[in-house]
Amino acid sequence: MRLLAAGGAGSEWVIARGRCAYTVLDGSSVPTTKRRAFVTMAVSRWAPFPDPQAHVQWAGDSAMVWAWSQKDAHAVLDEEAGELPRRIVPESLFVGSALADAAVLIAMDEGFEGRAWRHNLLVASVWWPESPTLAQWNAFLRGAGRMSVDALPALEPSGVADTPWHLLQGASIQDMWGRHRVLALQIAAALVLAALCYPLAGIARLAFAQAGVEREIASQDAGLQAILSARDQAERDAQATQALLALRPPQSQIALFDHAIAAIPGNGWTLLEWRMPNRDALEVLLNMPRPDPRALVVAWEGSGFFSNVTAELGRNADEVVIRASIVRPRFDRVEPSP
């Protein structure tokens, strides 16, 4: 953890990339008013931590998400700061830069990060404690839908910037508030002080108007509390429903077999092994003439039934191992109402 900013409103800390997990969420079919709830639900299901905390950066209809364990982060902060911060942001935002379409290897403060960019979106990111081997790098490239290479790329400059690279592309209102909250509060305090310098008649009118607003707020409080309670209950019901749906396997074995077979391009291949390490993952071994791992990754990803697809040559030249995550049907996803 590294201190980013400190002030009267609290401190901001940068969490190391090695403590984070990364993913990209597709929000193209989610209304803008429901995206915060959508991301909260998706992160709670995806994050490999029992107590996830996340930073979300939208790029068009896609959400770039870094998640970490709250308990882990707070344990480090207790040793270094002794107090909870106002905000935690991932190290990746302050190292390197946003790219249009490239795959880069960056030396972080601890370890190394591989990044794959497509259309100014960070489509894949992985962290290694040591510099990756060529095999590890090519596995990362294939998982990101890119071609293998013959050598590791040159390390990118890894200096820590004062400003996150996403601010150079245009910050959201939430990011602007988080970065300039102290200054905004100081300006607001100055405006209030200027108002107090008005003649006593102006102060009396202001006090009278404020009393009227407080009476109106008090009259509306009961109805507002009822609305908030109903919303909280709806969110709890949605989470309970989602938890029950999560117990179901993403696809039936018969449907999953049909989707997998349909996604294998070409003819003359033979299915040698079919294995599910868990209910959300599939691993198959194929025998086929002149296997093309990249074509298999593209075909399986394009089917809409699999994600995080990788394809690697097997022990023999005519064997290929395909590993993929099984995509749960859209009707199994429940979102709370706004």
N, C-alpha and C positions, 0 to 999 in steps of 0.2 A: 504494500500500500504506500502511496505517495501523496503528500499534502499538495492540493492544487490551489486552494484559496481559503482564507480565513477572515472572519469579520464578526460584527455584532450579531448577524442573523444566523451564524453557524458556519461550519467549515465544509469544504468540498474535498473529496479524496479520489485518487485514481487507483483502481484495483488492477492488479497484474493480469495479463492475458492468460497466464497459466491457471488462474483460479476461475476462469470463465468458460462457459460453453456457448457456442454460436449457432444460430439457424436463421433462415429467411422464411417469413410467413407471407402467403398470398392473400391479400385482402381485396382483390379486384371485385369479388362478389359481395362484399360486406359494405353496407351503407356507412357513410362517414360518422354518423352519430353512434354507431354500434361498434366502431373499431377498437375503442379502448377496452370494452368488455370482451370483444373477440380475442384480443391479444392476451388479456389476463387469463382467460380460460385456456387458450392454446399453450401459454407458457407453463401453467400449472400441470398440464398433461405431458408436455415435451421435456421440461427441464430435468436433468439427472440429479436433482437435489430435492430433499423433502421439504425444504423451506426456501424456495427460489425467490430471488429479487432480481429485477431486470432493468436494463436500459434499452429503450426502443427508439429507433430512428427510421422514419418513413421515407421511402424514395418512390414517389408515385404511388402505385397500389401495392407495393411490397414493403414489408416491415423487416428491417435488419435488427435482430435481437441478440443481445449479450446477456447471459444469465449467470448468477453465482449464488452461493449459499449465504443467507443472511447470518447464520450462526458462525460460519467460517470468517466472514468479513468483520463481524463485530468482535470476534475473539482477537483478531489482529489489531483492530482499532483500540480495544481496551488496553493493549500493551503499549501502543504508540501514542494514542491521543487521550485516552481516558474519558471520552465522551462520544456520543453518537453524532455522526455528521448530518448536515442538512441534505447532502446529496453525494452519491457515489457514481462515478462514470468509468467505463472500461479503458484500459491503457491503449487499446487498438486505435481509438479515436484521435490520439495525440502523436502517433508514430506513423510515418508514411503519408500517403495522400490518396485521394479518390482517383481512380483511373477509369477510362472508357471500356477497354477490353484488353485484359492482360492477366498473367499469372506471375506473382512475385514472391520472393522469399526474403523475409525481414528479420534481422537480429533484434530481439526485444531486450529489455533490461534483464530478463531471465528467460532463456530458451529462444526458440525460433518460431515464427508464424508464417504459414503459407496462406496466400490470399489469391482467389480467383475472381476476376471482375468481368461482368458482361453488361453492356449498356449502362455504365455508371452505377451498377448495383453489385455489391459484394455478395456473390452467389454462394461462395464457400470459403471457409476459414478453418484452419487446423493448427494446433500448437504442438511442438515437440520440445522436450527438455534439452535434447542435444540436436545438432545439425542433422537433418534427415538424410538417409541414404538415397541413392538414385531410385531404388525400388519403391521406397516410401513416397518419394516425390511424385513418381509416375502413377502410383495408386491414387494419390490425392488428385492429380490432374484428370485421371479417368473418371473418378467419382464426380468431378465437376463438369464432365462432358467435354474434356479437352484431350488432344492427342498427347501421347507419350513423347518424351524428348531423350536425347542421347547424353545429356550432361545437366548437372544442377545449374540453375541460373545464378548470376552474380548477386551477392547480397545487396539489398537496397539500403540507402542511408537510413540510419535508425535514430536520429536525434529526436528528442521529445519537444514538440512544439508547444507554444503557449495557448494556441487556439486549436480546437478539434477540426479535422479536415472537413467534416460535414457542414460546419458553419460557413465555409467558403462557397458551398453550393446553395446556401440559403437556410437559415435556421428557422425552426418552428417557434411559435409564440412561447410554448412551454420552455424551450431551450433558452430563448432570450431572457425570459423571466428568471430562470435558474442561474444564468450567468450574471445578470445585472440587477438582482433583487435588492442588494444593499444600496446601490445607487438610486434605484427607484424609490426606496423607502426614505432615503435622505431628501430627495426632491419633494416627496409628498410632505415630509415634516416641515420643510422650508415653506411650502405653500400654506400649510396650516398656520405657521407662525406669522406669515404675512397677513393672513385673514384676521388674526387676533389683534393686529395693529389698526384695524378699521375703527371708526368712531363707535362709541357705546351703543348708538342706535342700531348700527349694523349688526353688532354682536347680539343685541336683543332679538332682532328679527331672525337671526340664524338659530338662536336657542329656541324660539317659538316654532320655527319650521322643523327643527330636530325633534322637538317633543311630539309634533304631529306625526312625523315618520315613525317614531317609536310606538305611538299608539296604534298606528296602522299595522306595524309588524306584529305587535302583540295580538291584534285581532285575527291575523292570518296564521299565527303560529300553530294553532290546533290542526287546521287543515293541512299545513305543510308537514307536520309530524306524521299525520296519517299517510300522506303520499310517500314520504321517505320510508316508513315502516313497510308499506306495500311493496315498494321497490326492493328493499332488503330481502323480504320474504321471497319475491320472485327470483332474485339472484340465488338464494339458498336452494330453492326448488330446482333451478336450472343446473346448479352444481351437483345436486343429488341425482338428478336424472342422468347427467353426463357420467357420473361415477358408475351408475348401473349399466349404462351402455358400454362403458369401457371394459366391462367384464366379458362382453361378447367378443369372439374373434373377429378381425376385420372382414374376412371373407370365408365362406364355406369351402371345404376342401375341393368339392367338385367345381365350383365357380372359379376358385383360385387356379386349379389345374387348367381349365379352359382358357383363362386369361394368359397364363404363362405360355402355353403352347401357341396361342394365337400371336404372341409377341415375339416369337423366335423367327427371324427372317430366313428365307432360303429353304432348300430341301436337302435330303440326304443326311440329316442329323439323327442322333439316337440319344434318348434320355437315359443316362446311366444311374444317377442318384437324385433323390428328391428328399430334402430335409428341411424341417422348420426348427431352428434353434430355440425359438419362442413363438408365441402366437402372432407377433407383429413382424416376423422376419422369415425370409425364404432363402434357401440355398440349393442350387441345382448344379449337377455336373453333366455336361453334354459332350458327346463325341460327334464331331462334324469336320468335313474337309475344309481346310484353310480357314479356321475360325477368325472372325474379325471382332475383337472385344469392343471397339468403339461403336460399330454398327449395332451390336447387341445392347449396349448401354442406351443408345439413342432410341432403339425400338422399344425397349422396356419402359424407359421414362415416358416416351410418347404415348404409350397405351393408356396412361391415366390411372393404372391400377398399382403401380409400383413407384417408389421414390428411393433416393440415395443408392442408386444402382451402381454396382461395380462389376467388372468382368475381367478375369485374369486367366492366362493360359495355365492349363493343368500340368500334371507330371509328364504327359506325352504331348507331342506337337499338335495332335488333332483333338485335344481335350481343352475345354474351357469351363471355368467355375464362375457362375453368376450368383451374386449376393444382392439382396434388395430388401427394402422395408415395404410392407404391405400397406397400401393406402386404404383407410377406412372410408366406406361410402358416405357421401355428403349427408344422407338422411340420418346418420348416426351422430351428427354433430349438433349440439344444442347450445343456443346462445341466449343469455338473459335479455329481456326487453329493456330499452333505455328508460 
